[in-house]
Amino acid sequence: MPDKSDVLQGTLDLMVLKTLDVMGSLHGYGLARRIEQVSEHALALNQGTLYPALVRLEQRGWIRSAWGVSDSGRRARFYSLTRAGRRQLQAETASWRKTSSIMARFIEAEES
Amino acid sequence: MTRIRLVLAKLRALVHLRRDDAELAQELATHNDLLAEDLERQGLPPHEARRQARLRLGGTGQVLEATRDQRGLPWLELLARDLRLAVRSLRRSPLFAVTAILSLAVGVAANTVGFGFLYGYLIRPLPFTDGSRLVSVLTTAPSRGQDRWGVTLQEFGELQTRARSFDAAAAVSVTTVDLTGGDEPRRLMASVVSPHLYKLLGIRPLVGRIFDPSDGRASAGPVVLLGERLWRTAFGADERIVGRSVTLSRRPYTVVGVLAAAPAFQPWADLALTIGPDELAEPRDRRYRLVAHLAPGASIGQANRELEVLSASLARAYPAENSGVRLFAEDLRIDLLDENRGPVLALYGVVSLILLLACANVATLFVMRSASRSGEFAIRASLGAGRLQIVRQVLVEHAVVTLAGGALGALAGLWARDLLPAAVRPVPGSFRFDLDAPGVALLAGVVLACAFLFGTLSAWAVTRQAFKVPRRAGRDAPAGPDRARIRTGLAVFEVATAVLVLVGTGLMLKGALRVASQPLGFDSRNVLTMEINLPEGERYREPARVVQFFRDLAEGIRALPQVERVSAGNPLPYIGWNVAYEAERSAPMPGGERPRTMDAVVMPGYFRTLGIPLLEGRDFADVDTRPTSAPVIVVSQAFARATWPGESALGRRVRLVRRGGGTQPWREVVGVVGDTRTSTFAPERGWVYLPHGQPAFTELVLVIRFKGDQAAVIRDVRRLVWQVEPALPLHWNNLLDDLIAERYWQPRVYSVLSFVFSALALAVALVGVYAVVAYASARRTREFGIRLAIGSPPSHVWRLVLRQGLRLAVVGTAVGMLAALGVMRLASTVFFGVSPTDGWVYATCGALAVAAVLLASAAPAFRAARIDPVTVLRCE
């Protein structure tokens, strides 16, 4: 079993984009929680991994952020997907599907 | 697109570093709070929930750091840190920093000045179409004593039909013509060119058209292109001039256009004529140079090989004219330098050497300094700094020194540039200094490249030490033999380079001094010159009238109270016009070449007025000035010696051979006078003087020896002239001394420059040598202390240090001398007649270098001898 916190950079980007696509707008903590839930706690997101990734995605213009108020009334920064981010998500999803299907076929062929 | 946005975002992030950090901290705090809330909701007590949240999330510091790296440009921040470190480290050793920066500044300043000249002359592309592919074709004939000789039209024709390396070529020559018919007659300088020259160069007409191929044919009438300056001054910039006729040397020419001023190509030409029937009638006249465009794919080297073959076949076909004559091509830029070619190239060499010296110096200083830092480097290395990191640190320090020194040097250079012309006044127009933005960028590039090269060298040497010896923070980590070799090598290199510069500039200086110290052959003090140019026309068509005018004028001037003597001549003795001659009973020149001399037309009393001594025979008298009088001539001593060696010249006969001048009479030598010198040389075959009246020139320069108020003399002379010729322009009056100073600018300017540059080179090298010797003796402090403690006299210690300096001096000087012997031979044209192996210059420069190095070693030697052994031994 790999270390819980090990997340490949490319896959984290895809997870963030996908989560924002589904959930609309989320703050950092919400994102981390959501990703943990979806992965059924197989992944624990470190702050040191998540926030640099958010900066990276924002600098590339895929997500945007704005200050808002959380459900519990706290000032928080909310992230949401941009149009470019949506396009990027489609591209990455397609590419990931392709990769994983190749990998799946590869592994099955080896095992049989 | 995404990339650009990314870089912009990162740059923006750099600016907003603090604000972004604060926002992130807030974001992390929220994160923390939200997690704690969740945990509380799961049933943990509040303070336990907060503790757990903090535990799970880990340190905010690392997150901030990681995010900052992601957000900004980490290498830029790293660089900023290195810069801060470098500045701090340099400030800790101010003496080192100041020395390094100043010596680099000196080098860069010299280069800014030197490069300023070079750039305009050599590097900037010519403002012509495809200027970098243009070459100039000339001939050389060492067996005939000719170095840069002209090309004949016959050779031009052969080259055009047979040479494949050129796709276009044009012949260019010069002549003088007289423009008449306007308000005043003018003598003008004319370019005589193949019709397609201006098309080849891409020079456009300001008005009208340039020449076309039909111009210059016998069937077409003669045409002229006016230069812009002439067009403005003589024709009032009238555009309707095109198509009109002007009279040049009594022949009508049709104006076809006006040429825009072309500063790089024959800038002094007032107008341009085509090569026409007159020139074609003399296809063997060696008065042209060719401008040619290299064919696509052809190089200058190829062109020269082809010209070699062509020259050989021409020599077979026309042995009389062409044996030993070789055509050659060179970059047009170099040819256009003219008389500045040698000095400009030499200057180029000298300033490059100074820059090299300065860079080597900085490297030396860094290597020396690293000695006291070996402890620091060793500690850093053992704390885990990689070699690359330390190299980077040294390089950044180097860059800081380079930038500071470079900026300071450039400022000093620009200041010196403005100062220099004032110091060597009067400076003629051809002495240029222009450095535009591309020039500055190029210079900066050269300096940075140099600094980087030497910086890497020294960084490599410095870190080699830290990573080689056992990592021990001791002060006295032993210097490996490698570093000693680098150190000594750098010092020897510096001394050798300085010697090379010294010898080069010394030769230049000696040549210039020689020129300046040679007697002019006449007394130029207190002589006023004034050009009189009589109008052409009915009144002065008769030569006798011209002679009469000048004689009357001279008499009137002589009667003025301030005037001691007066006469007139053309040209003045420091300007040479070259003419071929034949002499009776004189041995022919080898190769059948006609001998050439300088000639001038003078009025009686000319020699006495200028203080040219009459050695034999007599001066001209009034009887010689009539067209009917017997043809006579006065020759100078050098002429007499060269033409009739060992015999008296009096009574011999000479005939001048003038192009298109008809048959000249045989003239009898009636007097022999002393020799005079032109601007840079004394003509080998001296001068001949013809009496005014045989022929009668309408243009003469009055020479008036006066005392007292110059302005009064000018006023009175003008009054006298205007009594006879009320409308005569009298725009030209100068002291002969000033004219000569202007004419002699080359030796003067170049001697000032060489003096300054050699002083700079020596100073820079001295700093380097001082650093090496001081460092070496500081390393031996303990040894000296022990020597002194066990009874060695102090004199013994300082002798040890001096001996080391002496060794550097001798080896460096020897290497420098050898290099100089090789290099100077190539540059021998620069030295105004001084031999490139002049022993006196070499000996002086060698002695100077050795003395200077010893001087630089004196301070460390003195310090070494005063070491207190007790202190040294206690330090251990």
HADDOCK unambig.tbl for C-alpha pairs under 7 A between the chains (distance, minus, plus):
assign (segid A and resid 28 and name CA) (segid B and resid 31 and name CA) 6.77 0.50 0.50
assign (segid A and resid 29 and name CA) (segid B and resid 31 and name CA) 5.11 0.50 0.50
assign (segid A and resid 29 and name CA) (segid B and resid 34 and name CA) 6.96 0.50 0.50
assign (segid A and resid 46 and name CA) (segid B and resid 57 and name CA) 6.74 0.50 0.50
assign (segid A and resid 47 and name CA) (segid B and resid 57 and name CA) 6.42 0.50 0.50
assign (segid A and resid 47 and name CA) (segid B and resid 63 and name CA) 6.45 0.50 0.50
assign (segid A and resid 48 and name CA) (segid B and resid 62 and name CA) 6.87 0.50 0.50
assign (segid A and resid 48 and name CA) (segid B and resid 63 and name CA) 4.40 0.50 0.50
assign (segid A and resid 48 and name CA) (segid B and resid 66 and name CA) 6.46 0.50 0.50
assign (segid A and resid 51 and name CA) (segid B and resid 67 and name CA) 6.27 0.50 0.50
assign (segid A and resid 52 and name CA) (segid B and resid 66 and name CA) 6.37 0.50 0.50
assign (segid A and resid 52 and name CA) (segid B and resid 67 and name CA) 4.32 0.50 0.50
assign (segid A and resid 52 and name CA) (segid B and resid 70 and name CA) 5.73 0.50 0.50
assign (segid A and resid 55 and name CA) (segid B and resid 70 and name CA) 6.91 0.50 0.50
assign (segid A and resid 55 and name CA) (segid B and resid 71 and name CA) 6.12 0.50 0.50
assign (segid A and resid 56 and name CA) (segid B and resid 70 and name CA) 6.52 0.50 0.50
assign (segid A and resid 56 and name CA) (segid B and resid 71 and name CA) 6.88 0.50 0.50
assign (segid A and resid 59 and name CA) (segid B and resid 6 and name CA) 5.56 0.50 0.50
assign (segid A and resid 59 and name CA) (segid B and resid 9 and name CA) 5.76 0.50 0.50
assign (segid A and resid 60 and name CA) (segid B and resid 2 and name CA) 6.18 0.50 0.50
assign (segid A and resid 60 and name CA) (segid B and resid 5 and name CA) 6.87 0.50 0.50
assign (segid A and resid 60 and name CA) (segid B and resid 6 and name CA) 5.59 0.50 0.50
assign (segid A and resid 76 and name CA) (segid B and resid 27 and name CA) 6.26 0.50 0.50
assign (segid A and resid 76 and name CA) (segid B and resid 30 and name CA) 6.26 0.50 0.50
assign (segid A and resid 77 and name CA) (segid B and resid 27 and name CA) 6.52 0.50 0.50
